[in-house]
Amino acid sequence: KDAVERLALGVKFDVVIVDLKMPGMDGIEIIRVLASSNFSGGVILLSAQDERVIESARNLACAHQLHVLAALSKPLQKSSLEQALVGMESAIKSHADTGNYNVDTNDLISALAREEIVTYYQPQWCIRSGKFTSVEALARWIHPQKGFIPPSVFIPIAEEDEDVINTLTYCVLEQVFQDFGQWVRNEGISLLISVNLSAISLSDIHLPEKLEALSNRYQIPCTSIVLEITESSLVKNLVASLDVLLRLRIKGFGLSIDDFGTGYSSLEQLNKIPFTELKIDRTFISGLSHSSASKAILESSIALARKLDMCVVAEGVETKEDFDVLTNLSCDVAQGFFIAKPMSLESLISF
């Protein structure tokens, strides 16, 4: 009660540690209070309840856009608390408000014309071979006045206009083909390159021919490109997309179902579309070493992918503990800050 009153008076705290089961007001009610007061500090959840209740509480707090540093079981271990507090600064920074950039569609169109959208690459580690065998291409907006504008801000803006998202998509794809075409010719390097594809772009029936033309122009085999499609976006336009996806696959492009496990009909998607890669969403990977539920989901997903002859990529790998679990479960590929951060082509070549 005292803490709630202090929050109401505007008292600032760096961290709030919330037990879930308390007399008078439980932890779920406190989460609601923290959200309504726009609490910007870190939140650590604590409980003797079973693991799935604790994990659901974490999901609720994240849905309220609170900065959850950890969800810990009782009895509380000093080392677990220390680890959560050490991650406080980076966690809060990564969850910083993205609504204050004040950019719109016209700004993005101008940015594309001025070539402010650049492509960064995040290395992916093949667990089985112990080598870097692939990368994901990621669009970045470097604004001359506002600096780095994250994709979580400008991608939704682009998707409001079909012409803008298509222009952005082709801009990134051409950069990718150009970068790696030059690298392959000069160094003989061979990597798989993943590129995100908006579901809106799948309405372009000429997309397979356009990508094949890029492949021929820059001498990059279609089989070296993996196109990532978010499963939740496919649900909205599955029939229209299937024609394009099938022809892309026939031409040799790989197809990855991105954010697997977060949509409503994952298994139906796998049955209808010839995906070659299954990308596990970071919500199942973060804290994997402490979550038996996430472990079980990941293990089942890997077994399913094996049956369907698909590669499994785990994104959002940020700790050695989570990486070790992926290794023990025989996951194919790991991607995340523990492996490497996204970087420019020049940095990637040096890397």
ChimeraX attribute file (.defattr): number of C-alpha atoms within 10 A of each C-alpha:
attribute: neighborCount
match mode: 1-to-1
recipient: residues
	/A:1	9
	/A:2	7
	/A:3	12
	/A:4	14
	/A:5	10
	/A:6	12
	/A:7	17
	/A:8	13
	/A:9	10
	/A:10	11
	/A:11	10
	/A:12	11
	/A:13	13
	/A:14	12
	/A:15	17
	/A:16	17
	/A:17	15
	/A:18	18
	/A:19	21
	/A:20	21
	/A:21	14
	/A:22	11
	/A:23	7
	/A:24	7
	/A:25	11
	/A:26	13
	/A:27	19
	/A:28	19
	/A:29	12
	/A:30	19
	/A:31	23
	/A:32	15
	/A:33	15
	/A:34	22
	/A:35	17
	/A:36	11
	/A:37	14
	/A:38	13
	/A:39	21
	/A:40	19
	/A:41	19
	/A:42	22
	/A:43	27
	/A:44	20
	/A:45	23
	/A:46	22
	/A:47	21
	/A:48	15
	/A:49	13
	/A:50	10
	/A:51	17
	/A:52	13
	/A:53	13
	/A:54	21
	/A:55	18
	/A:56	12
	/A:57	20
	/A:58	25
	/A:59	16
	/A:60	15
	/A:61	21
	/A:62	15
	/A:63	10
	/A:64	15
	/A:65	17
	/A:66	23
	/A:67	23
	/A:68	22
	/A:69	26
	/A:70	22
	/A:71	25
	/A:72	22
	/A:73	18
	/A:74	11
	/A:75	9
	/A:76	12
	/A:77	10
	/A:78	8
	/A:79	9
	/A:80	14
	/A:81	16
	/A:82	11
	/A:83	12
	/A:84	18
	/A:85	18
	/A:86	12
	/A:87	13
	/A:88	22
	/A:89	13
	/A:90	11
	/A:91	17
	/A:92	18
	/A:93	10
	/A:94	11
	/A:95	13
	/A:96	13
	/A:97	11
	/A:98	14
	/A:99	9
	/A:100	8
	/A:101	14
	/A:102	9
	/A:103	14
	/A:104	12
	/A:105	16
	/A:106	12
	/A:107	14
	/A:108	22
	/A:109	17
	/A:110	11
	/A:111	16
	/A:112	17
	/A:113	10
	/A:114	9
	/A:115	12
	/A:116	15
	/A:117	20
	/A:118	17
	/A:119	21
	/A:120	21
	/A:121	24
	/A:122	23
	/A:123	24
	/A:124	26
	/A:125	22
	/A:126	17
	/A:127	19
	/A:128	11
	/A:129	10
	/A:130	9
	/A:131	11
	/A:132	16
	/A:133	17
	/A:134	22
	/A:135	21
	/A:136	22
	/A:137	24
	/A:138	19
	/A:139	22
	/A:140	18
	/A:141	21
	/A:142	16
	/A:143	14
	/A:144	9
	/A:145	6
	/A:146	11
	/A:147	10
	/A:148	12
	/A:149	16
	/A:150	14
	/A:151	15
	/A:152	10
	/A:153	17
	/A:154	21
	/A:155	16
	/A:156	12
	/A:157	18
	/A:158	23
	/A:159	18
	/A:160	12
	/A:161	12
	/A:162	14
	/A:163	14
	/A:164	18
	/A:165	24
	/A:166	19
	/A:167	15
	/A:168	21
	/A:169	19
	/A:170	17
	/A:171	17
	/A:172	23
	/A:173	21
	/A:174	15
	/A:175	17
	/A:176	26
	/A:177	22
	/A:178	18
	/A:179	15
	/A:180	21
	/A:181	20
	/A:182	15
	/A:183	15
	/A:184	16
	/A:185	12
	/A:186	9
	/A:187	10
	/A:188	11
	/A:189	13
	/A:190	13
	/A:191	16
	/A:192	18
	/A:193	23
	/A:194	23
	/A:195	23
	/A:196	19
	/A:197	22
	/A:198	22
	/A:199	23
	/A:200	19
	/A:201	20
	/A:202	22
	/A:203	17
	/A:204	14
	/A:205	15
	/A:206	12
	/A:207	17
	/A:208	20
	/A:209	14
	/A:210	12
	/A:211	20
	/A:212	17
	/A:213	13
	/A:214	19
	/A:215	20
	/A:216	13
	/A:217	12
	/A:218	18
	/A:219	16
	/A:220	21
	/A:221	17
	/A:222	20
	/A:223	14
	/A:224	16
	/A:225	24
	/A:226	25
	/A:227	23
	/A:228	23
	/A:229	23
	/A:230	19
	/A:231	23
	/A:232	20
	/A:233	14
	/A:234	21
	/A:235	17
	/A:236	12
	/A:237	14
	/A:238	17
	/A:239	12
	/A:240	15
	/A:241	20
	/A:242	17
	/A:243	15
	/A:244	20
	/A:245	24
	/A:246	17
	/A:247	16
	/A:248	20
	/A:249	20
	/A:250	12
	/A:251	16
	/A:252	16
	/A:253	22
	/A:254	23
	/A:255	25
	/A:256	27
	/A:257	25
	/A:258	24
	/A:259	22
	/A:260	24
	/A:261	22
	/A:262	16
	/A:263	16
	/A:264	12
	/A:265	14
	/A:266	16
	/A:267	12
	/A:268	10
	/A:269	18
	/A:270	17
	/A:271	10
	/A:272	11
	/A:273	17
	/A:274	19
	/A:275	25
	/A:276	20
	/A:277	21
	/A:278	24
	/A:279	24
	/A:280	24
	/A:281	19
	/A:282	20
	/A:283	15
	/A:284	23
	/A:285	24
	/A:286	17
	/A:287	20
	/A:288	23
	/A:289	17
	/A:290	16
	/A:291	16
	/A:292	13
	/A:293	14
	/A:294	19
	/A:295	20
	/A:296	13
	/A:297	13
	/A:298	24
	/A:299	17
	/A:300	13
	/A:301	19
	/A:302	22
	/A:303	16
	/A:304	16
	/A:305	18
	/A:306	12
	/A:307	9
	/A:308	15
	/A:309	12
	/A:310	20
	/A:311	17
	/A:312	24
	/A:313	25
	/A:314	25
	/A:315	22
	/A:316	21
	/A:317	23
	/A:318	19
	/A:319	17
	/A:320	12
	/A:321	14
	/A:322	21
	/A:323	23
	/A:324	13
	/A:325	17
	/A:326	24
	/A:327	15
	/A:328	11
	/A:329	15
	/A:330	15
	/A:331	22
	/A:332	18
	/A:333	24
	/A:334	27
	/A:335	25
	/A:336	21
	/A:337	15
	/A:338	14
	/A:339	18
	/A:340	17
	/A:341	13
	/A:342	19
	/A:343	17
	/A:344	14
	/A:345	18
	/A:346	11
	/A:347	11
	/A:348	15
	/A:349	11
	/A:350	6
	/A:351	9
